Amino acid sequence: MKKQFMKNSIFEKPYMNSKITTEEMTMKEKILGFLVGPFGMLSLQAVINQLAELYYTEIFYIDQIFKVGTYLVMSWVTKIVSILAGLLVAYIVEHSSSSQGKIRPFVLIGQLLCAFSGFFMFLIPEIGQVGKLIWVYIFNILYNGFGITMFMLRKNMITLATRNQNDRNQINLFDRVSNFMLVGVAVTLVVGSILYYTMLHGYPKENWLLIIGVIAFFSIPLSFINYFYTKERVTLEAEDIEGAIYNKEHSTDWKKFLDLFKCKYWNMAFAITTLNLIVANLQGYNLNTNFCTVILGANAQNNYNLFYTIASGLPMGIGILIIYPLSKKFTIRKTTMAFTLISIIGCIMGLFVKDNFTGAVIAFFINNVGTLASVYVLDSLLLSANDEVEYKFHFRPEGTVALAVTTAIATIISGAFAGAYETGLSFFGYQAHLGVNQSQGVINWLYFVRYIVPIAHYVTVFVILYFMDLEEKLPQMQKEIRARKTIEK
């Protein structure tokens, strides 16, 4: 099908060209494009994730004004729209032709849309109750359904920026540092634990708007840094024009979809990704709080919850120093397998120490040390499975409808487990006001979700990685792909 999107857009203007002109990645590109650039949008995303539900319940009173469950319904509507938007965006990306690449223009559009719509999710004008609800729906859909969907395309830049696996591992590490360390620890801690209690909770909506507005405004220049200091080398390598690798129509969307599942390593990567989503949904948002309260007896006086939280965050700082050198020496696969065993040890220890606070904190710390490889470097290996698709079937799946369909499938499968944790608590008779005095069913359920589910998860990942010797095969794949490109020229 002839390309029809982006061909004569603003992105074809010279002033929109990437500032990166080198054939090989430089440290400047890695730091500005993958560490500094995404920080603004990741911060905005983290803060909105923290504050949106609180704002709608404490300031806007969405369920009181309309009826109980209105916010939940809106959340499900935006999730459904997000899935459909993912398919639409993938169709547009796949049928676009731009000298700036297939991904970068849409990531920038998504970032700017998020900054705009994210702010107006909170700035609700006085236009009547029905008008307010429509307003909230529109900007929630723009933000979650379209803005975030396009922003999430940025993950593909890890494999489209370079074919050098060491560079891929490094920029993936920088991306994880920006996401988990700078945003996950610093921003989330400051907003959730300090600003919420000193500026937001019990304060007028203007305070909320100030914080969201400042972060949204701050994200815009960083979004342009993210755009100008990245380059899609893999996309442009077939021709002088980025995107030329996609100029030939290799097959139909259905054929591409089937081809994905004919690739051994891609299937393994898909299985691990889907399993990670399932476990994340199954464990819910409040597992740590409930476990500390019910099992460990945490309360406002003993600060057990704080110590338990520190045990989960402390390894993330240590991980920056040790995980990349280890993965470079022993490969990502072997490093992740070894660290997975550490997590299993931590979970087994937790089952033995039960409600002993010191033992539980140590067990949780060991468990989180074991997740370092999965957090910081595993994504680079999983994304590199896209090279196998190009090697076997002569097309890259990034930004295709076929890949978007598989993402939708993974979202639907994992989404079936959303709320399972809370449902289990309710089924066994959990009552918040009882504190530690819960039924044995609730206690067993918390142990099951805290330790048994992760053990099953880690064992499955270990087995899959045992057979996923992609890193050993990548050099030969890349060599043959490059040779093929040379002949095609």
Order of alpha helices (4+ residues) and beta strands (2+ residues): alpha-alpha-alpha-alpha-alpha-alpha-alpha-alpha-alpha-alpha-alpha-alpha-alpha-alpha-alpha-alpha-alpha-alpha-alpha-alpha-alpha-alpha-alpha-alpha-alpha
